[in-house]
């Protein structure tokens, strides 16, 4: 048996053997060590709350367990719910449960948030490390390329993959109408460059 399960739950716990088998099947399916460790921690916490045999695993104890987690962030509650859901699905597949109790438990919604941009002073430092704003003529072209790519990614809010996929033809540097054509996964955006460029040239 997994030593952590044996230590924290005890071998006699009604769910200990099932959790051990579940983690073994995860390993055989190729789940990473990190994934198995996360599932183990969340399921040990659930088993500490629900000390009954696996056949008694219904929606009621799961709801009670999730209610105790109300103080955690939505992302943490969603992860812990997912661990119990995976275990319950495994139990149904191995005829240890007649029905999956998670079918009666609402999912945990995590509010979507936009990524926060890096602070302008930090970006300025990075750009200065690549090369100065007015580089010497003998500077290697790859250094100039790196500054252009980094600055474009920052000022346009583009993904690294989008910026690295740019071609010279995607840049239109006509005076007062500078823009770049960015090819995303499902879109093509035209992003203005003048305002962002002025910001760094000030």
N, C-alpha and C positions, 0 to 999 in steps of 0.2 A: 504494500500500500504506500501511496505517496506519503513521505515522512511529515510534510507540513499538515496534511489532513489528519494523520494519526496523532500529531502533537496537539493541534488546535481543536479538533473535534473529538478525538478518541476513536479507536477502532470499533467500539461498541455503538457508536452513534448510528441510528437507523439509515442515514443517508451516506455515511462515510464510504461504504463499499461502492455504491452507485456513482458517487462523485469521482472516485478513483478510476472506475471503468470508463466513465465519460471522458476524463482527461486522457486516458490511454488511447481511446478512439480518436480524440483530437490530434494526438501526436502521430498516430498511424495515418491520419488523413493529411498530414503535412503542416499542421498549424505551428506557427512559430513559438519559440520558448516564451517570448513576451506575451503572446496571446493566451497561451495556456496559464501563465502566471496570473494574468489579469482575471481570467475566468475562475481560477482556483480561489483567489482572494474574495471575489464577489460571491461565489457559491458557498464558501465557508461561512461568510457573514449571513447569508440566507439560511443555511442549515442551522446556524446558532439560534436563529429566530424560530425556525420550523423544525422541531425535534421529533416529528412523527415519521411513521413509515412512508415510503414513497407513494403508496396507494392512497394516502390521505392528502396528497398534494392537490388541492383544489384552488379555485380562484380566491376563496376567502383568506387563507394565510398569505397568499401573494399580495393581495390588496393591503393586508395589515402590515406586511413587511415594507411595501412601497410607501405607506403612510408614515412610517417611522423615518423615512428618508426625505421628508418634505423640506428639511432645512438645507439640503444639498442643492447644488446647481442643477438645472435641467439636463445638462450634458452628462453629469455623473449619474443622475437617476435613470437616464436613458440607457447608459452603459450597464448598470446593474440589472435593469429590467431585461436587457438583451441577454445577459448571462443566464438568468433564470429561464428565459424563453428558449434558449438553445438547449439547456438541460432538459426542459420539459418535452421539447420536440424529440430529443434523443430517447427519452423514457418511453414516449408513445411508440417510436419506431422499434423499440426492443420489448414491446408488450408489457411494460411495467406500469403504464397508465392507459386507461381506456380512452381518455380524451385529453386534449391539450388544454389545461386551464387558462393558458395565456390567450386563447381565442376570446375570452370574456374580459380581458384586461385591456383598457385603452392604452395606446402608445403614448410615450412622453414626447411632447413637442418641444423642440429646442429653437428658440428665436434665432432667426438669421441675422447676422451682423456683417457689415462690410469690414474688410481688413483695414487696420489703421496704417496710414502711410508713415514712413520713417520721418523723423524730424529733419527739417531743412538744414540745420547746422551739421547734423551727422552726415547727410548726403553730400554736403559741400566738402567735408573732410575726406570722404571716400573718393570724390572726384579729384580732389587735390592730390591724393595718393597715387591715382592712376597717372595723371599728368596735369600740368597747370592749365589755366584757361587759355593762355596764349603760349602754346608750347613752342619749343625751338624747332627749327626746320629739320634738324637731324634726328628728331625723336622717331623711334621705330613705328611703322604704320600700325602694328598690332596694338600699340598703346593708345593711339588715336582712335582706333576702332573700338577698343574697350570703353573709352570715355563716351563715345557716341552711343554705343549700345546701352550703357548704364544710364546715361542721362535720358535717352529716349524712353527706356522702361519706366523711369521714375516720373518724368513729367507727363507721360501719356497714360500712366496707370496700366501699362500692358503687362501681360504675363511674360516670364522669361522665355518660354517656348515661342511666343509670338514675335518677340524682338529678335531672337536668334534665327527665326525663319524669314526675316526681311531680306529683300533684294534691293540693290541700288535703285531699280526702277520703281520701288515703292515709295521713295522719297521724292517729293516735289518741293524744290527750294526756290520757286519763283518769289520775287520780292513782294512782301506783304500778303502772301498767300501760301506760306510754308505749311505743308502738311505731310502726313505719312499714312500710307494705306496699310493697315494691320489686318492680317488674316488670322481670325480666331477659329475655334472649332466649328462654329456654326454661323459665323458672321464675317463681314468685311467692314471694318470701321475706318473712317477718315478722321484722323486726329490732328488738330492744329498744333503747330510747333512754335509760332511766333511768341505768344505770351509766355510760354514756358522757357523758351530760349532767352527772352529778355530778362526773366527772373535770375538766371544764372550769370548773365552778362552785366548785371548792375553792380 
